[in-house]
Each structure stands twice: as C-alpha cells, then as structure tokens.
C-alpha cells in the first residue's frame, strides 16, 4: 500500500479506503493458511510536528488450522492502527510504502490457537489414545 507523498504534503491529509493483498511470503512460515484481502479505511495526515500520522481501521479474515483437527477455520479480525512514522523521509522520495506497518499490526491479531466450533465437545480418540477433559 503506497501513499503519494506529494499529495500528502500538499493537502496535509489523505483519506484511505482500499483493499490490500498481503503477499503469501509474509505469512507462509506462520500458522496462517490464507489471508483475505485486508480492508483499510482511515486517514493519513501531517500532524502539528510535521510527522506522518496514521489512523487506520483494518479488517480481514485469516484461515487458520484447528488446534485439534488441523481443519481450516475462518477467524475474522478488526483492529485500529494509530501510529506516527518518525523515520526521516528523503526529499526525493515520492511515495511511502505502508505494507510493513500494516503487516506488523495484522500479525498481532493472530490467535495463539483456535478450535473449530463444536470440536471441543466431540469425544476425540484414536487407536490407543483419546483426548480427555482436565480432571478426568
């Protein structure tokens, strides 16, 4: 997701309303099977200290493996990014890529584990083993 810095410095604010596809390389080494295009809404503006400030709402859907059966489970997430970009941006740079900032915030929304609905109530067992409840 690239922001036109000329437009940002001219108008001091840019409204954002787009879908961003996160490349598979970002999450292929994690427990994420797939990630839907992420909806990004909000604004990017120049604050009173002449810094670039982000106020973005992001939402999407992860496809994650069930912690018990490894079946695919949909998990919706929604979060807000309020961040100031403190990096010095060269004068000749015409755009700013926010994909890394988006990914850093999206990855925080991945749950430690997820169980498919109804799976925790099933009596799961195999040859010589079974899942029991705590205290049994």
C-alpha positions as CSV (number, residue, x, y, z in Angstrom):
1,X,0.0,0.0,0.0
2,X,1.7,3.1,-1.2
3,X,0.9,6.7,-0.3
4,X,1.7,9.6,-2.6
5,X,3.8,11.9,-0.5
6,X,3.3,14.8,-2.9
7,X,-0.5,14.6,-2.3
8,X,0.0,14.2,1.5
9,X,2.3,17.2,1.8
10,X,0.1,19.4,-0.4
11,X,-3.2,18.6,1.3
12,X,-1.9,17.7,4.7
13,X,-4.3,14.7,4.8
14,X,-5.1,11.7,2.6
15,X,-8.2,9.5,3.1
16,X,-7.7,5.8,2.7
17,X,-10.3,3.3,1.6
18,X,-8.8,0.3,-0.2
19,X,-8.2,-3.4,0.0
20,X,-4.6,-4.6,0.3
21,X,-3.4,-8.1,-0.6
22,X,-0.7,-9.2,1.8
23,X,1.9,-11.3,-0.2
24,X,1.9,-15.0,0.9
25,X,5.7,-14.7,1.6
26,X,4.8,-12.6,4.7
27,X,2.9,-15.5,6.4
28,X,4.0,-18.7,4.7
29,X,6.3,-19.6,7.7
30,X,3.5,-19.0,10.2
31,X,0.4,-21.0,11.1
32,X,-1.7,-19.0,8.6
33,X,-3.1,-21.0,5.8
34,X,-4.5,-17.9,4.0
35,X,-5.4,-14.3,4.5
36,X,-8.2,-12.5,2.7
37,X,-7.6,-9.1,1.2
38,X,-7.4,-6.6,4.1
39,X,-9.8,-3.7,4.1
40,X,-8.0,-0.5,5.1
41,X,-10.0,2.6,6.0
42,X,-9.0,5.9,7.7
43,X,-6.7,8.8,7.2
44,X,-3.0,9.6,7.0
45,X,-2.1,13.2,7.8
46,X,0.7,15.5,8.7
47,X,0.5,16.4,12.4
48,X,1.5,19.6,14.2
49,X,5.1,18.4,14.5
50,X,5.3,17.8,10.7
51,X,5.3,14.0,11.2
52,X,3.3,11.5,9.2
53,X,0.5,10.1,11.4
54,X,-1.7,7.1,10.6
55,X,-5.2,6.5,11.9
56,X,-6.4,3.4,10.1
57,X,-9.0,0.7,10.7
58,X,-8.1,-2.7,9.3
59,X,-10.1,-5.8,9.0
60,X,-9.8,-9.2,7.3
61,X,-10.2,-12.9,7.6
62,X,-7.5,-15.5,8.5
63,X,-7.8,-19.1,7.5
64,X,-6.0,-21.0,10.4
65,X,-5.6,-24.6,11.3
66,X,-7.7,-26.0,14.1
67,X,-5.6,-26.8,17.1
68,X,-7.2,-30.2,17.5
69,X,-8.0,-31.5,14.0
70,X,-5.9,-29.2,11.7
71,X,-9.1,-28.5,9.7
72,X,-9.4,-25.0,8.3
73,X,-11.1,-22.4,10.5
74,X,-12.1,-18.8,9.5
75,X,-11.1,-16.2,12.0
76,X,-12.2,-12.6,11.5
77,X,-10.1,-9.7,12.9
78,X,-10.5,-6.0,13.2
79,X,-8.1,-3.5,14.7
80,X,-7.0,0.1,14.6
81,X,-3.6,1.5,13.8
82,X,-2.6,4.8,15.4
83,X,1.0,5.3,14.7
84,X,3.5,8.1,13.9
85,X,6.2,7.5,11.3
86,X,9.3,9.0,12.8
87,X,11.7,8.0,10.0
88,X,13.4,10.7,8.1
89,X,12.0,10.5,4.6
90,X,14.3,11.7,1.8
91,X,13.1,14.8,-0.1
92,X,13.3,13.0,-3.5
93,X,11.0,10.1,-2.3
94,X,7.6,10.3,-3.9
95,X,5.8,7.6,-2.1
96,X,5.7,5.8,1.2
97,X,5.0,2.0,1.3
98,X,2.9,1.1,4.4
99,X,2.8,-2.6,3.8
100,X,5.3,-3.4,6.6
101,X,3.4,-1.2,9.1
102,X,0.1,-3.0,8.1
103,X,1.7,-6.4,8.5
104,X,3.2,-5.6,11.9
105,X,-0.3,-4.8,13.2
106,X,-2.0,-7.7,11.4
107,X,0.3,-10.3,12.8
108,X,-0.6,-9.2,16.4
109,X,-4.2,-10.3,15.7
110,X,-3.3,-14.0,15.0
111,X,-4.6,-16.0,18.0
112,X,-2.2,-18.4,19.8
113,X,-4.6,-21.3,19.0
114,X,-8.1,-21.7,17.6
115,X,-10.5,-24.6,17.8
116,X,-13.2,-25.3,15.2
117,X,-16.7,-24.7,16.5
118,X,-18.1,-27.9,18.1
119,X,-14.7,-29.6,18.1
120,X,-14.1,-29.1,21.8
121,X,-17.3,-31.0,22.6
122,X,-16.5,-34.0,20.5
123,X,-15.1,-37.2,22.0
124,X,-11.9,-37.4,20.1
125,X,-9.9,-40.6,20.2
126,X,-7.8,-42.9,18.1
127,X,-6.1,-46.3,18.4
128,X,-4.6,-46.3,21.9
129,X,-5.3,-42.6,22.7
130,X,-8.1,-40.2,23.4
131,X,-8.5,-36.5,24.3
132,X,-9.8,-36.2,27.9
133,X,-11.0,-33.2,29.8
134,X,-8.9,-31.8,32.6
135,X,-9.6,-33.7,35.9
136,X,-10.6,-37.0,34.2
